């Protein structure tokens, strides 16, 4: 009986993964071909407004709190070792390479991901997605591709805002509150935080954005009937997006470290 | 009974079978839908009527069997190629399925914008106006679906379904949830589309009044198979008990027995003295 259940749930999981993989493939194909079709750009711009522009305030608040809290917690440890002035590297490196991208992505997953799943889920249960198919239009190209493109292109931009506010928040607490020397703060930061770190953070943003949009849209397209179905899809969408973000972040850490060690010796030649 | 040529028809299904979770919802259905006529599919709830009609526009794919539209096989076509086929079809969903965030005007123009290059504002206005006039709702262009009644939503959805002048229109329970007068409006519209535009209609319904009024042919589905197939007169006089019970709206004796409370059928659960203070 137990073996049966384990077997059944394993089969179901594999089937779901396969269905999701096919959906992602279809969405990415549509997204790439949409890039070259003028007709879809108005749809993309509308999504960019909803997903990107309207998320800026909340992303900035997220970044600010991250920077301030980090500064507050780190100061005692560093000052105790006489390394108070190094706090600049700690805060800015953490914000730019990890905290900024990951926490912005999680914030977006909650805000944008939930809205996408709810919107597409409701369209699915009221047969609007079937209606789009019945009128000869591909619903993935019409609904999903603009959302994935908007999320993919704007998440790095939003991460820039988060990094900026994180940096500023950390500066505010370190220099104005703990009275660290401002020049020392920025000198150490410049020494430790390189363009590579910033770019890795922003590149991660592309993948996070694509993952959030793809997972949320998939959950919306495949939710069960009724209000409960939509609600369940939103919850599952957020949880899976969150885990995907953490997994992608881990993969990015491994890949960026390997790439760095390969290219570091020849840095001076580039 | 009218003789139907199994090999000619605008839509033909051959041994159409659909299995959901091990249960056969449709079993070896072979039907030829005639062009220019109205075919009504009736049957008890859950007998597979909506599943059947969704197969004809390839929103669902069969587990086995073939579906042909104008001689071309459509059940194994890629989504991309189905687009051209679907432009010749219209589908009226049970709830209308209008896009909530768009006005009536935007809704009706959706298929036009997707499949034609018409950009002239006046021409687009004309198209919307004429489609809304067909369904008697000219003037409602700037309304949102949330501000329309159930009957109005269905009529706008019908206007959207005929926006590209399709040859075939599918109706999924068009009169369900409407009052008798509004139901008759929909019946009249289906008849009008057939008479004036020569549209082939396939209607799924369990409204027998509507079925008798609009149909040239009635097909009754029961447990995934065709139980009866003929014109209105033939169905009204059909000898099969299940068919007669369905069209007259009567519960069978077996089901009635199951509804009775234990004891005699007049046993009540409460006595008058239970309610005395």
Interface residues (C-beta under 8 A of the other chain):
Chain A: X123 X126 X127 X128 X130 X131 X133 X134 X135 X136 X137 X138 X142
Chain B: X54 X57 X59 X79 X80 X82 X83 X84 X85 X86 X87 X89 X90 X91 X93 X94 X95 X97 X98 X99 X100 X110 X111 X114 X115 X160 X164
